[in-house]
């Protein structure tokens, strides 16, 4: 049941669920996997409205430059939560950045 979400948003969430623990992907990678390579911002908006963050681990999605992007609403508190979750999974985060090549999961 999609509870008012678009088909695109549902597909974003489905793909996000495939990212394994301890790995990350980017908003752009998800957009490319959906056949919409220029839709990374729309991917971010879909993840922002993720209704089940435990089931759909959107904290594993970062910006293409390795910066964390948003999580759980605006502000520093969300970024700190995302960083904490990633670190618990073994992802090394330094100065709010990740060396993508070390953890990238491609679809």
KOLSE-414851 format. One record per residue: residue in three letters; x, y, z of N, C-alpha, C in turn. Coordinates in pm, whole numbers, padded with zeros to 5 digits, always signed. Example, Ala and Ser with C-alpha at 12.3 -4.5 7.8 and 13.67 -1.06 7.14 Angstrom:
KOLSE-414851
ALA+01319-00569+00780+01230-00450+00780+01320-00330+00780;SER+01285-00225+00708+01367-00106+00714+01290+00003+00787;
This chain:
KOLSE-414851
UNK+00084-00118+00000+00000+00000+00000+00088+00124+00000;UNK+00066+00215-00092+00156+00328-00106+00114+00453-00031;UNK+00001+00455+00030-00044+00566+00114-00024+00702+00048;UNK-00060+00713-00080-00054+00840-00151+00079+00871-00216;UNK+00177+00783-00208+00305+00807-00273+00296+00771-00421;UNK+00377+00837-00500+00378+00811-00643+00447+00678-00672;UNK+00425+00630-00792+00492+00507-00835+00644+00527-00833;UNK+00688+00646-00875+00832+00676-00874+00887+00666-00731;UNK+00817+00725-00635+00861+00720-00495+00867+00577-00445;UNK+00770+00498-00480+00770+00357-00439+00891+00283-00497;UNK+00923+00313-00622+01039+00249-00686+01169+00293-00619;UNK+01178+00421-00581+01296+00471-00509+01313+00394-00379;UNK+01206+00379-00304+01212+00308-00176+01249+00161-00196;UNK+01195+00099-00300+01229-00041-00330+01379-00056-00358;UNK+01434+00033-00436+01577+00026-00469+01661+00053-00345;UNK+01621+00148-00266+01696+00182-00145+01707+00062-00051;UNK+01605-00020-00046+01606-00139+00040+01713-00240-00001;UNK+01763-00231-00121+01863-00326-00172+02006-00292-00129;UNK+02027-00174-00075+02163-00135-00035+02198-00210+00093;UNK+02302-00292+00089+02335-00373+00207+02395-00290+00321;UNK+02384-00345+00438+02442-00285+00558+02592-00266+00537;UNK+02642-00149+00577+02784-00121+00563+02825-00068+00427;UNK+02729-00047+00340+02753+00008+00206+02669+00133+00190;UNK+02704+00214+00092+02626+00334+00061+02602+00340-00089;UNK+02508+00424-00126+02488+00457-00267+02460+00606-00272;UNK+02442+00659-00391+02414+00801-00404+02273+00823-00460;UNK+02227+00945-00442+02096+00981-00499+02101+00961-00651;UNK+02215+00997-00711+02231+00981-00856+02232+00836-00900;UNK+02295+00748-00822+02295+00605-00856+02153+00550-00857;UNK+02074+00590-00760+01934+00544-00757+01859+00599-00878;UNK+01881+00726-00910+01815+00785-01026+01852+00710-01154;UNK+01981+00678-01170+02024+00602-01289+01962+00463-01292;UNK+01953+00399-01176+01893+00265-01170+01747+00268-01211;UNK+01684+00382-01193+01543+00398-01232+01528+00445-01377;UNK+01640+00466-01446+01635+00513-01584+01607+00661-01594;UNK+01630+00735-01485+01606+00880-01481+01732+00949-01428;UNK+01841+00949-01506+01970+00994-01455+01975+01138-01404;UNK+01880+01220-01441+01880+01360-01395+01785+01383-01278;UNK+01735+01277-01219+01632+01289-01116+01683+01273-00973;UNK+01810+01303-00949+01865+01281-00815+01794+01365-00709;UNK+01754+01485-00741+01681+01568-00643+01544+01509-00611;UNK+01479+01454-00710+01348+01391-00688+01365+01266-00603;UNK+01475+01194-00624+01507+01078-00540+01520+01123-00395;UNK+01592+01233-00373+01608+01287-00239+01476+01323-00175;UNK+01386+01380-00253+01254+01416-00200+01173+01291-00163;UNK+01185+01188-00245+01113+01063-00214+01167+01003-00085;UNK+01298+01006-00067+01358+00950+00055+01325+01035+00177;UNK+01310+01163+00157+01274+01253+00267+01139+01213+00327;UNK+01054+01158+00244+00919+01117+00289+00911+00968+00321;UNK+01024+00905+00343+01031+00763+00374+00950+00735+00502;UNK+00842+00657+00491+00758+00633+00608+00814+00529+00706;UNK+00909+00448+00662+00962+00341+00747+01115+00335+00736;UNK+01185+00428+00804+01330+00432+00790+01404+00307+00840;UNK+01343+00228+00926+01407+00103+00970+01403+00002+00855;UNK+01289-00006+00790+01269-00100+00680+01340-00055+00552;UNK+01341+00076+00529+01402+00134+00410+01517+00222+00458;UNK+01639+00171+00458+01753+00239+00519+01806+00356+00436;UNK+01731+00463+00433+01769+00578+00351+01894+00649+00403;UNK+01939+00616+00524+02064+00674+00573+02183+00626+00491;UNK+02166+00523+00412+02273+00469+00328+02286+00540+00194;UNK+02209+00646+00174+02212+00722+00049+02276+00858+00078;UNK+02382+00891+00001+02457+01014+00021+02469+01089-00112;UNK+02525+01208-00104+02549+01287-00225+02667+01231-00302;UNK+02673+01261-00430+02778+01206-00516+02918+01255-00481;UNK+02929+01365-00406+03061+01413-00364+03104+01351-00231;UNK+03023+01260-00177+03056+01194-00051+03002+01263+00072;UNK+02946+01383+00056+02885+01448+00171+02754+01377+00205;UNK+02713+01389+00329+02604+01306+00379+02466+01342+00324;UNK+02441+01466+00295+02306+01505+00255+02217+01512+00378;UNK+02090+01519+00359+01998+01533+00470+01952+01400+00527;UNK+01888+01411+00644+01830+01292+00706+01738+01335+00819;UNK+01618+01284+00819+01526+01308+00929+01490+01453+00951;UNK+01479+01530+00845+01443+01670+00859+01564+01761+00847;UNK+01539+01889+00851+01646+01986+00831+01738+01997+00953;UNK+01855+02050+00928+01943+02083+01039+02048+01980+01072;UNK+02131+02018+01164+02247+01939+01205+02209+01810+01277;UNK+02098+01811+01350+02058+01692+01425+02037+01571+01333;UNK+01974+01592+01219+01952+01484+01123+02082+01431+01066;UNK+02176+01521+01035+02306+01481+00981+02382+01398+01085;UNK+02376+01439+01210+02445+01364+01316+02385+01224+01332;UNK+02253+01213+01320+02187+01083+01329+02230+00993+01213;UNK+02232+01049+01092+02273+00972+00974+02418+00925+00990;UNK+02505+01014+01035+02645+00980+01057+02657+00867+01160;UNK+02582+00876+01267+02585+00774+01372+02541+00638+01318;UNK+02434+00635+01242+02385+00509+01184+02488+00448+01090;UNK+02549+00530+01006+02649+00480+00913+02771+00426+00987;UNK+02816+00497+01088+02931+00451+01167+02902+00318+01235;UNK+02779+00301+01284+02741+00173+01347+02749+00058+01249;UNK+02735+00088+01121+02741-00015+01017+02884-00033+00963;UNK+02978+00041+01018+03117+00026+00977+03163+00119+00868;UNK+03081+00216+00832+03119+00313+00729+03200+00424+00797;UNK+03316+00452+00743+03401+00556+00799+03358+00693+00747;UNK+03322+00780+00840+03277+00915+00806+03376+01012+00868;UNK+03437+01096+00785+03531+01196+00832+03487+01333+00785;UNK+03471+01423+00880+03430+01561+00849+03304+01561+00763;UNK+03207+01478+00802+03078+01468+00734+03090+01425+00588;UNK+03194+01346+00558+03215+01295+00422+03254+01148+00428;UNK+03223+01081+00318+03257+00940+00302+03337+00926+00173;UNK+03441+00844+00177+03513+00813+00053+03426+00711-00021;UNK+03352+00761-00115+03251+00680-00183+03309+00551-00241;UNK+03423+00559-00304+03479+00440-00370+03500+00323-00273;UNK+03514+00352-00145+03534+00246-00046+03407+00170-00009;UNK+03292+00233-00031+03166+00175+00017+03054+00169-00087;UNK+03078+00220-00207+02970+00236-00304+02908+00103-00347;UNK+02776+00102-00344+02698-00011-00395+02630+00037-00522;UNK+02656-00032-00630+02593+00001-00760+02486-00101-00793;UNK+02387-00055-00864+02275-00142-00901+02293-00198-01040;
